Amino acid sequence: MDDQTHLPPHITGPVAWTGKDMTAEPERWTYHLGDADVADIEAAATAFIEGGQPLGLISKDSFPLGAFGNWLEELRENLIRGIGFQLIKGLPVETYSSQMRATIFCGIGSHLGVARSQNAAGHLLGHVRDIGADVNDPNARIYQTTSRQSFHTDSCDVVGLLCIREAMSGGDSMLASSVTAYNEILSRRPDLVAHLFLPVATDRRGEVPENEDPFFTIPVYNWHAHSLTCIYQRNYIESARRFETAPELSAQQIEALDLLDEIVNEHDMHLRMRLQPGDMQFVYNHSLLHDRTSFTDWPDPDQRRHLLRLWLAVPGDRPLPSVFAQRYGSVEIGNRGGVITEETVLHAPVDD
């Protein structure tokens, strides 16, 4: 049962971390691939490619891994119940074809969960790079520009990134615990806490499922089944105000959102890292927020910043409140999240 009336007290546990602590302890969240890991991964990818199956059908059964596969099982638990993120380094992406690196990333992701559509086009594998989208277009995606994003969640259980090429400068990844942010709001302004548990309109940015509004109304914080779950994208909350039918934000809601933004942007609250070619990052959306700084790209189109992205539905994950079905389509564990419209056809584009 959803319970937004009995708000949680100060929350402890491994996910209640600060950026200052994580910056001082990179060994807690960094895994370096060994030669045996890379050989295992490459063998699985080669066998899958030779089998001729569409990449969208990859699974952990069709991408078998040895010891590294066992480690990924442990990682899944750490994402759900631990600190909520992991950096994996050492994949030699510069030696791979686009098909090989896409297969490897999707194959590794299949050991953590099931890929979900990232847009109305049905992309199970996303390509994160600047395509010159207009940052002022209310239907544009900020990840398709060079502009700074803002701390937010994606519409899935876990989001994964694989860096193919980094920018000439900037483009740093930033992570913050939404649980720690909640604790800070509770400590600094307890009078504002309840306003973060009220429904708020968030723009779907033109990707509207059949018979749904062009926005969804899910509270930023949700207390359900003894778990605090966050769903947040301030830019999309602001752009939802263009719809006459969207519920208006109260002055207290705006003040609470401003405080949330202020806290996660504080230097000691977030962790900042620069993803390098071959780095993989996996982030648990329900208890972490992520962001990216603005960047300057290379003049040569063949050198420009490029990351692959996965949205994953994870088996064994926490229950979500029923209101999440507005955005996730379903709250069924292992089969939820992503973007589905009438026109959506699922596929995994190797080149985009």
C-alpha positions, -999 to 999 in steps of 0.1 A, spaced: 0 0 0 13 35 -9 18 56 22 26 93 17 11 103 51 36 87 74 69 103 64 101 84 71 126 96 98 163 101 91 174 72 69 207 54 75 225 27 55 251 25 28 231 45 3 230 75 27 265 87 15 280 120 8 302 130 -22 330 139 2 331 104 16 329 87 -18 356 110 -32 379 98 -5 371 61 -11 372 53 -48 380 16 -41 345 12 -28 330 19 -62 357 11 -88 363 -23 -104 393 -28 -128 387 -55 -154 415 -81 -155 428 -99 -186 407 -129 -177 376 -107 -174 382 -91 -208 389 -124 -225 356 -139 -210 336 -109 -222 351 -109 -257 345 -146 -261 308 -142 -252 304 -113 -276 321 -131 -305 299 -161 -300 267 -140 -299 276 -121 -330 284 -153 -349 250 -167 -338 233 -140 -359 206 -131 -334 193 -95 -332 210 -75 -305 177 -67 -289 173 -104 -280 205 -107 -260 202 -123 -225 225 -136 -199 218 -171 -213 230 -161 -247 259 -141 -233 274 -165 -208 301 -153 -185 323 -170 -159 337 -154 -128 329 -119 -141 293 -130 -144 293 -140 -107 307 -106 -98 278 -89 -118 253 -109 -97 269 -93 -66 269 -59 -83 232 -61 -89 226 -65 -52 250 -37 -44 231 -14 -67 198 -22 -51 208 -25 -15 243 -9 -13 257 24 -23 238 24 -56 265 28 -83 296 13 -98 324 23 -121 340 -5 -142 373 4 -159 395 -13 -185 374 -23 -215 396 -17 -246 368 -1 -267 393 14 -291 401 -20 -305 364 -30 -311 340 -25 -340 308 -6 -332 290 -40 -333 314 -56 -309 313 -28 -283 274 -26 -285 272 -64 -281 295 -63 -251 277 -35 -233 242 -51 -239 255 -85 -229 269 -71 -196 237 -52 -190 217 -85 -195 234 -99 -164 220 -70 -144 185 -67 -159 163 -64 -189 168 -36 -214 139 -11 -217 130 14 -244 147 48 -239 125 68 -263 94 66 -285 115 51 -313 121 20 -291 158 22 -287 170 -4 -262 205 9 -267 209 46 -265 236 69 -280 245 99 -259 261 127 -279 255 162 -291 232 162 -322 226 200 -321 192 197 -304 178 231 -293 181 233 -255 151 256 -255 128 232 -273 104 218 -247 105 184 -265 143 182 -268 165 159 -247 193 178 -230 217 148 -234 216 155 -271 232 189 -265 265 201 -250 246 219 -222 247 210 -185 219 187 -175 206 189 -139 204 163 -112 177 139 -122 166 103 -124 158 83 -156 127 62 -161 141 28 -151 156 9 -122 192 11 -133 209 33 -160 242 22 -175 267 42 -196 297 30 -216 321 57 -227 334 54 -263 350 88 -266 352 117 -242 348 154 -250 377 178 -255 368 193 -222 340 190 -196 312 164 -197 319 152 -162 295 128 -145 280 137 -112 261 115 -87 243 124 -55 223 103 -30 186 113 -30 184 97 4 212 119 18 194 149 2 162 139 20 180 136 53 194 171 48 160 186 40 146 169 71 174 185 92 174 220 76 138 226 68 115 199 82 85 222 74 92 216 37 95 178 37 58 169 33 56 191 2 80 168 -16 56 139 -12 28 157 -31 20 150 -68 40 172 -92 35 174 -130 65 163 -150 66 169 -188 68 137 -210 85 159 -236 63 148 -265 66 110 -258 31 104 -247 16 68 -242 -19 62 -256 -47 77 -235 -22 95 -212 -17 132 -204 14 149 -218 27 149 -183 27 125 -153 20 134 -117 43 115 -94 56 130 -61 94 136 -61 97 115 -30 77 83 -24 77 63 8 65 27 0 73 -7 14 98 8 38 119 23 10 123 60 0 121 63 -38 129 95 -57 118 104 -93 130 139 -104 138 160 -134 135 197 -125 138 209 -161 108 187 -170 88 199 -140 93 235 -152 84 227 -188 52 209 -177 39 243 -165 31 250 -202 1 227 -200 -31 243 -188 -43 211 -172 -11 205 -152 -16 211 -115 1 243 -103 31 241 -79 25 258 -45 50 283 -32 61 256 -6 67 230 -33 88 254 -53 108 263 -22 113 225 -14 125 218 -50 149 247 -48 163 234 -16 167 199 -31 186 214 -60 208 235 -37 217 205 -15 227 181 -43 248 208 -60 268 215 -28 304 204 -33 305 179 -5 272 163 -14 279 150 -49 306 128 -64 322 140 -96 341 118 -121 352 120 -157 343 89 -177 372 78 -200 370 55 -230 362 20 -218 346 31 -186 312 17 -177 290 33 -150 259 18 -136 236 39 -114 205 29 -93 178 55 -101 155 50 -71 180 63 -46 205 83 -66 204 114 -88 228 119 -117 240 149 -137 265 159 -164 284 191 -167 285 211 -200 312 202 -224 332 214 -254 335 189 -281 362 181 -307 361 199 -341 365 165 -359 331 147 -359 349 113 -357 364 123 -323 333 138 -307 320 126 -273 300 94 -276 285 72 -249 263 41 -251 234 40 -226 211 12 -212 179 15 -192 174 -17 -172 145 -33 -153 162 -53 -125 149 -86 -111 147 -87 -73 143 -49 -70 122 -30 -45 84 -26 -50 73 7 -65 41 26 -55 13 22 -80 15 58 -90 48 50 -109 27 31 -135 20 65 -150 56 67 -161 69 31 -159 39 16 -177 39 -11 -151 52 -15 -115 59 -52 -120 94 -60 -108 117 -69 -136 92 -57 -162 88 -20 -158 102 14 -170 111 28 -203 91 48 -229 64 31 -249 40 48 -272 17 36 -301 46 40 -326 72 22 -305 90 -7 -321 118 -22 -299 153 -25 -314 189 -19 -304 206 4 -329 244 -3 -331 250 30 -349 227 59 -344 
